[in-house]
Amino acid sequence: MNFEKKPQVKRFAFEASKIETMPNLALYHKFINWVSGEFELYLQDFSKNFVVFFPSGSLCIQCVKSDANFIQFQIDVKCQNKLYGTRIFNQTIEVLNQVYKLELHH
């Protein structure tokens, strides 16, 4: 008797996504740098998008659209643990808000 194994779809307890816009590429790179520093103890991949790998999930920041006047990017967090995923997402948004505040004061 042959049993065919069906591919399993991996579900996450927490998934969050947010699209943001920054006025220039330099500010976007500053944001990526600050997020990288915030999660420096975790494995990070800068090859295609910026990805931070956690034991139970990941944070991905990717450019959606850019031109001379702005850069639009997406922040995605997927995590098996809802509380941990929420904390990672909120921490990332807090870094984003700090970068925005810094830009307003210059």
C-alpha positions in Angstrom: 0.0 0.0 0.0 1.5 3.4 -1.0 0.7 6.5 0.9 1.4 9.8 -0.7 2.7 12.4 1.7 1.0 15.8 1.4 3.1 18.9 1.8 2.6 20.5 5.1 1.7 24.2 5.2 3.6 25.9 8.0 1.3 28.0 10.1 2.5 30.7 12.4 0.8 31.8 15.7 1.8 35.4 14.9 2.1 37.1 11.5 2.3 40.9 11.1 3.0 43.1 8.1 3.4 46.8 7.7 4.3 48.9 4.6 6.1 52.2 5.3 7.7 55.0 3.3 10.9 56.9 3.9 12.0 60.1 2.1 15.4 58.7 1.0 17.6 55.7 0.8 20.1 57.0 3.4 17.4 57.1 6.0 16.2 53.6 5.0 19.8 52.3 5.4 20.0 53.9 8.8 16.8 52.1 9.8 18.2 48.8 8.6 21.4 49.4 10.5 19.5 50.3 13.7 17.3 47.2 13.5 20.4 45.1 12.8 21.9 46.5 16.0 18.7 45.9 18.0 18.8 42.2 17.1 22.6 41.7 16.8 22.6 38.5 18.7 20.5 36.7 16.1 21.5 35.3 12.7 21.1 38.0 10.0 21.0 37.8 6.2 21.6 40.9 4.0 21.8 39.0 0.7 18.5 39.9 -1.0 16.4 41.5 1.8 17.2 42.1 5.4 16.2 39.0 7.4 16.7 38.3 11.1 16.2 34.7 12.1 14.9 33.9 15.5 14.5 30.4 17.1 10.7 30.5 16.4 10.4 32.7 13.4 11.8 35.6 11.4 11.7 39.3 10.7 12.1 40.5 7.1 12.4 44.0 5.8 12.3 44.4 2.0 12.1 47.2 -0.4 8.8 47.3 -2.3 9.4 50.4 -4.5 11.9 53.3 -4.7 12.7 56.3 -6.8 14.6 59.5 -6.3 12.0 61.0 -3.8 11.1 58.0 -1.6 11.6 54.4 -0.7 8.6 52.1 0.2 9.4 49.0 2.2 7.6 46.2 4.0 8.2 44.8 7.4 7.1 41.2 8.0 7.3 39.2 11.2 6.3 35.5 11.4 6.7 33.6 14.6 5.5 30.4 16.2 5.1 32.2 19.6 2.5 34.9 19.6 4.0 36.9 22.5 7.5 36.7 21.1 6.4 37.7 17.6 4.4 40.6 19.0 7.5 41.8 20.9 9.7 41.6 17.9 7.2 43.5 15.7 6.7 46.2 18.3 10.5 46.5 18.9 11.0 47.0 15.1 8.2 49.6 14.9 9.8 51.4 17.9 13.1 51.6 16.1 11.3 52.9 13.0 9.6 55.6 15.1 13.0 56.6 16.6 14.5 57.0 13.1 11.5 59.1 12.0 11.9 61.3 15.2 15.6 61.8 14.4 14.8 62.9 10.9 12.2 65.4 12.1 14.8 67.1 14.4 17.3 67.6 11.5 
